[in-house]
Amino acid sequence: MTKRGKKRLIEAVATFLGFLVVFYCATWLASALWSLISPAALFLLVVFIFGIPAAWAIRRLQQELHSKRKIRSYANVQTLPEMRMLSHTGFEHYVATIYKAQGYKTEVTPATGDGGIDVVLKKDGRTTGVQVKHYGPNSSVGRPDVQKLVGACAQKNYDTRLFVTTSYFSSDAIEAAKVLNVELVDGTQLERLAKEAFGNKYREKTISFDIERRMRGLK
């Protein structure tokens, strides 16, 4: 589990314990007020005091469990052939998970109306717009793609720009990225980042491809 994951789990457990204390106090208060207010009003008061912290704590625990399941699932994907078996949407979430393991807050944008930004990263008060290209080995990312990312990030007023692909960048794209200050991550670098993020902690000896990973979205 990452440091961020441990922190979230500790927060959820602390909230749940706090909820138990609140529930105990509410029960004591209810017994004291039983003779002063109507049972219906007392019931609503207890539900209000008891329900909100409980719902929040349960939600945090669900988020943490979902995050851990996602990391375990994506940890089985560490090579380019495996990445290319993901759907395009699955690949966007995969990239977000890799950077989440590095301590970023991540958000995958909607499939439509994203303005060319697929993932948004936040860390240390800075926001990065990320575009991903889920390409096969024979397709490259060109200069126009890099320029479109710069324009999309300018509209959103993002601080930095990142382009990630399962393939490679053309020489024109690399030159444009240097001039426009765009960080590039090609397939080889992405494999390295995946191994650093997941390692062998959750890696299974036998890789079972689920339905999502069988969906091909290659250009």
Secondary structure, 3 states (H helix, E strand, C coil): CCHHHHHHHHHHHHHHHHHHHHHHHHHHHHHHHCCCCCHHHHHHHHHHHHHHHHHHHHHHHHHHHHHHHHHHHHCCCCCHHHHCCCCHHHHHHHHHHHHHCCCCEEEECCCCCCCCCCEEEEECCEEEEEEEECCCCCCEECHHHHHHHHHHHHHHCCCEEEEEECCEECHHHHHHHHHHCEEEECHHHHHHHHHHHHCCCCCCCCCCCCHHHHCCCCC
